[in-house]
Amino acid sequence: MKRQGGAIPIALIPNELITNAIKYAHPDGMKGRITISLVLSGSEGILRVSDDGVGLPEGFSAGASQSLGLQLIQTLAGQIDGRFSLLSDLGTKAALHFPV
């Protein structure tokens, strides 16, 4: 069941992900790239934010993170019946899958 008010979470989530990538992906003046995409696939939207930076710390778990930003993202994803995933592979890759 789709919930009302999906525009606000879909606006806030990429803002938080992009902010995190800017702050943490490329420390000490390291050059790099941040990529943002939004794809519609059938009845699903897929928002991706990825970077080619240093990646997540070893053993990092988004579900167990005390980060207020990641907790906010997970709460907002739940408000739109979305699924959020975070992967560290040659940088960091975040994805939000949500019904449209």
C-alpha positions in Angstrom: 0.0 0.0 0.0 1.4 3.4 -1.0 1.4 6.0 1.7 0.7 9.7 1.2 3.4 12.3 1.4 6.2 10.4 -0.5 7.7 13.6 -2.0 9.2 14.8 1.2 11.1 11.6 2.1 12.2 11.2 -1.5 13.7 14.7 -1.3 15.3 14.4 2.1 16.9 11.0 1.5 19.2 12.0 -1.4 20.0 15.2 0.4 21.3 13.2 3.4 23.2 10.7 1.2 24.8 13.5 -0.9 25.8 15.4 2.3 27.4 12.2 3.7 29.3 11.5 0.5 30.6 15.1 0.4 31.7 14.9 4.0 33.2 11.5 4.2 33.9 9.9 0.8 37.0 11.9 -0.2 38.9 13.1 2.8 42.0 15.3 2.9 41.3 16.9 -0.5 41.1 13.6 -2.3 39.5 14.0 -5.7 36.6 11.9 -6.6 33.1 11.5 -8.1 29.6 11.3 -6.7 26.9 9.9 -8.9 23.2 10.3 -8.5 20.5 8.5 -10.5 16.8 7.9 -10.4 15.3 5.1 -12.5 11.7 4.1 -12.9 11.4 0.3 -13.4 7.8 -0.8 -13.7 6.0 0.1 -10.4 9.3 0.8 -8.6 11.5 3.9 -8.3 15.2 3.3 -7.7 17.3 6.2 -6.3 21.0 5.5 -6.2 23.8 7.7 -4.7 27.3 6.3 -5.1 30.9 7.6 -4.8 34.3 6.3 -5.6 35.8 7.3 -2.2 37.3 5.5 0.7 34.2 3.4 1.4 32.7 2.4 4.8 34.7 1.3 7.8 35.3 -2.4 8.0 32.5 -4.1 9.9 30.1 -1.2 9.3 26.4 -2.0 9.5 23.8 0.5 8.4 21.2 -1.2 10.6 23.4 -1.0 13.7 24.8 2.4 13.0 24.3 5.2 15.6 24.5 7.8 12.8 21.5 10.1 13.1 21.6 10.6 9.3 21.3 6.9 8.5 18.6 6.4 11.2 16.7 9.3 9.5 17.1 7.7 6.1 15.8 4.3 7.3 12.8 6.0 9.0 12.0 8.0 5.9 12.4 4.9 3.7 9.9 3.1 5.9 7.4 6.0 5.5 7.2 5.4 1.8 7.3 1.6 2.1 10.8 1.7 0.6 13.9 -0.5 1.1 17.3 1.1 1.8 20.6 -0.6 1.2 24.2 0.5 1.7 27.2 -1.3 0.2 30.9 -0.5 0.4 32.5 -1.6 -2.9 35.1 0.6 -4.5 33.5 3.5 -2.6 30.0 3.6 -1.2 26.8 2.7 -3.0 23.4 3.6 -1.5 20.1 2.5 -3.0 16.5 3.3 -2.2 13.8 1.1 -3.8 10.3 2.5 -3.4 6.8 2.0 -4.9 5.6 4.6 -7.4 
